[in-house]
Amino acid sequence: MKKLFPIVFLLPFVLSLSSCKDKKETVLDIEDKIEIYYTYKDFVRQLLADNDTISVDLGDTLLAFVETTDADAVAFSGTSNFEIEETGILEYKCVATKAGTGNMAAYSSDLSSGLRMNFFASVPTVSYFFLFVEEPFYTVEVEKESLKNEILAELEDYAPTIYSSYRLTCDAVYGGDLLAVTEEKDTLDGIFTSSDIVEMTDVTMYFDNSTFEFSISEVPEKEGYYKYFIQDLTDVFRQQYPSETINEVSITSLGLMK
């Protein structure tokens, strides 16, 4: 019996080592069989290596696909500068909402292993430059001629000054920082917002205790960077003159946008 004691004593330890070894091999087997692909612009189903970095424009959408032998055991997430929506089984729509570098990863959903595959998406800021190049055109359609003259006299306070310029730096999909330079070369800090900083069909600028709200449209008869910046002030003057008939009050300014 004394000769058998060491063997019996060591047997649970040997079995424990064997069990740990099997578990480790299982984890490595999963890691070997998980892959992340992405589709963005002209890149269709490109394979990502662990810790790769790709560039995604602000407001754009990156599609990510995770392939694994055990879909139920894998999850996907990213940092706050991306809005991530699962659109299929381990298929994700990732919208770049803020500038900066975001980390995204596929990982063990129950955190039971060290399984984690990362990649990074770099989102650069977007900049615009506005310059107003002509005196604005005023549209006032009201019932009374006397009211029209009164409103026309007020509109100059609402219009942007000719040769004033604005530098807009977008660090998020809804807007960013603004630097205004007046005709007198004074510089003013502010902020701006837009419903779509990629198409930039509208912008609201806030600086020097003033608000300028524009819709932006093409100029058919001009080429290049020329745009119409239109301020619809109809509701403003309807509230100011509630008993009057006001059909339209607007300001149209010609500007460069690039």
Salt bridges, closest charged atoms under 4 A:
ASP29 OD1 - LYS33 NZ 3.86
ASP57 OD2 - LYS41 NZ 2.67
ASP60 OD2 - LYS41 NZ 3.74
GLU67 OE2 - ARG45 NH2 2.64
GLU218 OE2 - LYS227 NZ 2.68
ASP235 OD1 - ARG238 NH1 3.72
GLU244 OE2 - LYS144 NZ 3.52
